[in-house]
Amino acid sequence: MSDAVSPLATPFPDLPAISGVTPRVARAGYKNWGRCDLTYVELAEGTTVAGVFTRNVCCSSEVEIGRANVAQGHARALVVNAGNSNAFTGYRGREAVEQIMSQVAEHLGCAANQVFVSSTGVIGVPLPKDKAREGVSNALAASECSWEEVARTISTTDTFPKGATATAMIGDTKVNISAVIKGSGMIAPDMATMLGYLFTDAAVAPGFLQECLAQANRRTFSCITVDSDTSTSDTVLAFATGKAGNVPLASFDDAGADAFAAAIHDVCRQLAHLVVRDGEGASKFIAVTVTGAVSDESAHRVGLAIANSPLVKTAIAGEDANWGRVVMAVGKAGEPADRDKLSIGFGGIWAAREGLPLADYDEAPVAAHLRGQDITIEVDLGLGQGRTQVWTCDLTHGYISINADYRS
């Protein structure tokens, strides 16, 4: 992790232990750094799994194998490698993943397709099989660790560990969710999480767990962007051990299903925001709200055009209320828009309404809002009922410095 902590960082929360989940960390030595870089999480028999993955067509073997294996619905272990993404590494990369799966499966006495592997870091360098084998061996013999240690171990350019938790009532049974994520750059929808993992003691059928995670992803991870780039390795997995003892959830018709789905969404939203708050070089967290679009999908595309605009992001970095740049971003989105119906605001204060600057517009309170760390941009297209909210960060010199020196 970086020594310089993001000004938008938040303290790591107190995450409850999840029955049936045992996390451990170890050092494989994938990079020349003096910290743990391999995470191993053992899962109780009967644990169900769901996953969402990057749509980047140059994805890693970990993503290809994970996408296939999640379909069988059950998991016994998770291994996460940090410092090497193992992407664009051909058959050698796939062999390294299969070796890890076989090593853990033999230890647990389970099928290899119940062992999930993720890797993050530099692209184009095959994961060293000897280091991976030794790292896994070290992890299997390690003591149980804290969630914060897990969050730190899965990180690369992150400046602070990220975690979230929520609870839900399923009938008379309280269920817990603890989750960690890593991500700071190469963040864009489809999906924009880098690596995230949710663990719950709820009993949930794999199909319904997948439905809950996919719905949450569409409204959280697929609504964030740092730099418009989608990683080759993005993965979010959810694991449900069933140890809480609730009546298993199989569909939204079941009692408590809505509460559980809401808790999953809550955790995913927390995690998504944390990734943006640790955006490489970020100094401001930006929420973009678009209303009045012809559809929610159209609003989403307009929102991302604003959130991904370097001109908008640098204006916010410079605390400049240049609403003309927002107009530009709306116009380039390729979505229905009418200049004479468009309204733009910052921090709840309208600068322009229905195509015209407000005659009594006072920039002073807007300038004061932009000097803060949490910024809002409001856009009303005036065309329909479609709406969305997306989240991004500003673009500073820090982003260039981090990424110009990434491999050194």
Sequence and secondary structure as in RCSB ss.txt:
>XXXX:A:sequence
MSDAVSPLATPFPDLPAISGVTPRVARAGYKNWGRCDLTYVELAEGTTVAGVFTRNVCCSSEVEIGRANVAQGHA
RALVVNAGNSNAFTGYRGREAVEQIMSQVAEHLGCAANQVFVSSTGVIGVPLPKDKAREGVSNALAASECSWEEV
ARTISTTDTFPKGATATAMIGDTKVNISAVIKGSGMIAPDMATMLGYLFTDAAVAPGFLQECLAQANRRTFSCIT
VDSDTSTSDTVLAFATGKAGNVPLASFDDAGADAFAAAIHDVCRQLAHLVVRDGEGASKFIAVTVTGAVSDESAH
RVGLAIANSPLVKTAIAGEDANWGRVVMAVGKAGEPADRDKLSIGFGGIWAAREGLPLADYDEAPVAAHLRGQDI
TIEVDLGLGQGRTQVWTCDLTHGYISINADYRS
>XXXX:A:secstr
  SS  TT          TTEEEEEE   SSS SS  EEEEEE TT EEEEEE   TT  HHHHHHHHHGGG B 
SEEEEEEEE   S HHHHHHHHHHHHHHHHHHHTS GGGEEEEEEEETTS   HHHHHHHHHHHHTS    HHHH
HHHT SS SS EEEEEEEEETTEEEEEEEEEE SSS  SSS  SEEEEEE S B HHHHHHHHHHHHHHTGGGB 
SSS   SS EEEEEE  TT    B STTSTTHHHHHHHHHHHHHHHHHHHHHT TT   EEEEEEEEESSHHHHH
HHHHHHHT HHHHHHHHTT   HHHHHHHHHHT S   GGG EEEETTEEEEETTEE TT  HHHHHHHHTSSEE
EEEEE SSSSEEEEEEEE   HHHHHHHHTTT 
